[in-house]
Amino acid sequence: MPNFSINIIPDHKQVTANEKESLYHAMVVAGIPLKASCGGKGTCSDCKVLVREGKVESLTTGMLTEEEQKQGYMLACQCFAQSNLVVEVPEESKLTEHRIVLSNNPAGGSIAQNGDERIGILEEEPERAGEGPDIPLFKRLFLKVPEPSLDDMEDDIGRVIRVIRKETGVELLRPTLNVLLTLPNILRQAGWKVTVSLAEGKGYKSVEITGVEPGHIEQKYYGLAVDIGTTTVVAKLVDLESGQTVGIKGTYNKQAVYGDDVITRIIHTNEYPDGLRELRKVVVETINELIEDLAKEQRIKQTDIRTVVCAGNTTMTHLFLGLDPTYIRLEPYTPVVNNIPAVRASRAGLNVYPMAWVQCITGVASYMGGDVTAGVLVSGMAFAEELTLFVDIGTNGEMVLGNKEWLISCACSAGPAFEGGGIRHGMRAMRGAIEKVRISPGGAKVTCCTIGNVPPTGICGSGLIDCVAWLYKSGIIDRSGNFVSDVKSPRIRDSAEGKEFVLVWSEKAGRFTDITISEAEIKNLIRSKAAVYAGIRSMLQMVGLPVEAIDRVVIAGGFGRYINIRDAIDIGMFPDIPLEKYSYVGNSSVKGAKLALLSKKARDMLEEIAKKMTYLELSIGNTFMDEFVSALFIPHTDLGLFPTMQKR
Amino acid sequence: MPNFSINIIPDHKQVTANEKESLYHAMVVAGIPLKASCGGKGTCSDCKVLVREGKVESLTTGMLTEEEQKQGYMLACQCFAQSNLVVEVPEESKLTEHRIVLSNNPAGGSIAQNGDERIGILEEEPERAGEGPDIPLFKRLFLKVPEPSLDDMEDDIGRVIRVIRKETGVELLRPTLNVLLTLPNILRQAGWKVTVSLAEGKGYKSVEITGVEPGHIEQKYYGLAVDIGTTTVVAKLVDLESGQTVGIKGTYNKQAVYGDDVITRIIHTNEYPDGLRELRKVVVETINELIEDLAKEQRIKQTDIRTVVCAGNTTMTHLFLGLDPTYIRLEPYTPVVNNIPAVRASRAGLNVYPMAWVQCITGVASYMGGDVTAGVLVSGMAFAEELTLFVDIGTNGEMVLGNKEWLISCACSAGPAFEGGGIRHGMRAMRGAIEKVRISPGGAKVTCCTIGNVPPTGICGSGLIDCVAWLYKSGIIDRSGNFVSDVKSPRIRDSAEGKEFVLVWSEKAGRFTDITISEAEIKNLIRSKAAVYAGIRSMLQMVGLPVEAIDRVVIAGGFGRYINIRDAIDIGMFPDIPLEKYSYVGNSSVKGAKLALLSKKARDMLEEIAKKMTYLELSIGNTFMDEFVSALFIPHTDLGLFPTMQKR
């Protein structure tokens, strides 16, 4: 098969492909990732490209509009080269670096602050300088081991264990054979003054004595806390002695090129014999790149990282370790494992200290992973009197309701709308995404703010919520999401896909076309918000409590960072309780992972939370469906549930 | 350096050696092991050979008698070839297969039975046909795992663990990653009927789920119980399902060519850079040969052996795992480790299932190993009301005194006399060894029985005890071990080494010379028996109890099997209490290892015993030395301690 040369403009990169390999695949392999919500199946229009020179075969046109087709756009995932090519990749098709929420400190600029409706922000857990962590997963201790005598003839390792017990209170200790092989000479050559290394592995009840070195080793040692998100991966490098975060990096999950959501990725593993291996490989690569970056930045050796905690949803942890995710997707949705015992870094494929233990935080169900367990820990709700609602919204909405007595959780597939998927001009929260919208009555004036303050190329989840809220508040759409027929504005027009509202005219946009939202898309978003609200109500119903019983709402996740809570309440997505009860916890997944790195108490709490948390499968019974149908209005069929909107 | 060819007769084996390599070393390497109590240092005369042709350089003559030297005997360990050679190895220099006590069933013949003074024999622990072991270290379970449904969405491994818990009561379970990788498909393809494999590793508090296989696996699986003795190694192949011993094999420890006792072997590791590696290699080889033999005999695959328990003295377990034994020998005698966590068979070098856990029974001190812990378990003394004395005599005498309230142990270096060492015509309990002696008054008639009923080539430990007892009872020696001057017999004569008694004339012996015992050798044996008795008394002193307080004496070990208890009491080695209080427990080391294979309760008891057992270091204080000096008479300075002898 001949290999064709493909010249990518405007970047002037060179790629080769044969006639059996899609342009999309060739570019992804060459490190030029394209967007592809559908995972390269030709059913969205994310990966559109312009073939400027050469001959291609194009199988389908997917969701490309007639206009786009007229302009020569093709789906890269459906195109196969027949000759050498010159291909132009428009800005909006590129998978550029997302804005990843690394900490709660606003990234700066006015966009990141939600103006006067800004929500309360839970502080990053204080860095306990001086105090130090309780029992980190890896620890070094300088010991003065009592020398043996005829009055005290205990064995060498017994003497070491005796002192470790005294210093740490840890009862169950287990030396590795390697430690025993060198122990007697090290103890004696070092005059019985040694530094021991202790490592805990999840699922192993005894703490491993992994090293005994002569004298006082002053070298620093680190742990890595990783949030393996479906979209983004964030890693914190933590000094295990001080408990300080010394570095933090985030990047998009390289699995994104195989599809936006977990379902698409699971299907990929089923459709390709090598699919699981591939997905595992790229997420491990993603984490390894973060490790390399962090180590370079902090000028440490990667092998100084001695323990790793990962938090991720159940599909992500399965893919990370190469576990078959097939049955996560199929009723009755059983994962292989929720509580994964620690594995060695060398086995997990992470480029840190090879014998380091890598552990994943325990999850609860196929759609309730360790990232949520971590979030519940960080929220503090599992040990509080107040009734707290924890909400982490992405493609899936994961919600937990409860207090120190009980915890209920549920997951609703909100659909990809909040991540910008399934919306023609939707996009993830990347540079150029509209994330804030204000519309004056009747639509006379529309104000859009974008991430990075650049001309808009699309609209992200928080922008969509704003958009629908203000279309409603400005009287342009009615409670069902239909355009009100007597409102006239040049921005409201008919299209092949039905009525639509022009948010940004093409001349002001960072792309060739107007940025619009259609009636169908508005209804799509209403379905998403209804799913979230219905999930919350279903949990409340289960325990027989009204919405007003909620004392606190904790929002987590990257999407939650930029959401305008007032607007989200106004469209009926979140309960209509006072704004001051809402707070934002940031990336609680990586925060929980960090706590697990540092504290035995936190690790015990995580296990307790996972054990205590009941998972409510919403597809069983009618409660959720009834609630969902009632929530398909703005804000809700029962206006009594939204007193603030009722007052307007 | 030229390589000389050495022709070994009468076996007609060919060996090569250069001028820097001793004949002893060359032959050992070629698989022709010679005796060498001293470990090949030229200080005994065990490895004597006759150089029939060719030229050698001989460094020293060691303990060779003048007569032997005249006959042309040389020490193989001190001889270096200068040309091609023909070397004759006399029968008594060969390290032939020992008689190894495999079970309590007398090997047959009159020799093995101690006539009317035969001691009670504890029965082999009953083979619990049908009943089965409680929780073996490795176990297979056929499980019907409940299928998941929307009412029961637990994860796959959680469902498996739930059933295992119900069936076994084991709470802490930990799957390997390999199990998780194949679990979901195996469960579903097998219709949720699977066979799981469970493995426990010492020091790991959770039981490992090492395998999940589809359907009902009927294949048998085995455990191996090994007694790693300084002289002999015994292995039992145990069906882990029925608890039955299906095969048993014993052989001499290949380390024997590096010296008879643990001290010589420790010194070897210090003197040769590769010494430790060498000693580890040969003992692993020894065990692997037993494994191969057992597997062949039982027609099983070696990988069907899924778990291994070893019991051995502290030096043996150190050498087995390659741990540095140096400080076992040096005051204050601290071993590296008494409680060794399990290691994988692949790491230990054993040719069984590579992931099988290999565990060593926990010991107490440098000279109180896991073999004794096992013996105490098998004796039942640690959970009994009666005050029991446990005695395991070899080169070292290990003794334990106690009951369910307390346990004291001590080790006395009895010297090599009981193993036939340090006595010119002494030998181990091998074919041709005199093991029973009767002497008529005045020495007119001497009756000797040998192992194998062949012409005698030497005298072993039990024969020596008989010999000294009957030399005393026949009036030939006095209480101090001196020949009584007014007894005249052709058997009593002067030699270069002082007075000696001829046990067997050369014409009746299986060697060229008379078999004799000298006054010095008698005194040597008296020192050995005094050390044992003084150890027993020292323990009694520590708790302020008289000899009569002992309710039971349990004798263990290969040497104990053939000992004549009456004679041993008569020379003052064992307490003078009624014979019926004595019993013989056989190879309690391998028996204890077998119990550990089969029963969690036994494993817990072993840990409890090791924790509970106080070790009395006899070199501290004056008690032992005072007792020792008092015991240097036949039977003792204080005749009141030996009422039976007093009555005569």
Interface residues (C-beta under 8 A of the other chain):
Chain A: P148 S149 L150 D151 D152 M153 E154 D155 D156 I157 G158 R159 L172 R174 P175 T176 L177 L180 L181 L183 P184 N185 R188 G203 Y204 K205 S206 L321 G322 L323 D324 T326 Y327 E331 P332 Y333 T334 P335 V336 V337 N338 N339 I340 P341 V343 R347 A365 S366 Y615 E617 S619 I620
Chain B: P148 S149 L150 D151 D152 M153 E154 D155 D156 I157 G158 R159 L172 R174 P175 T176 L177 L180 L181 L183 P184 N185 R188 G203 Y204 K205 S206 L321 G322 L323 D324 T326 Y327 E331 P332 Y333 T334 P335 V336 V337 N338 N339 I340 P341 V343 R347 A365 S366 Y615 E617 S619 I620
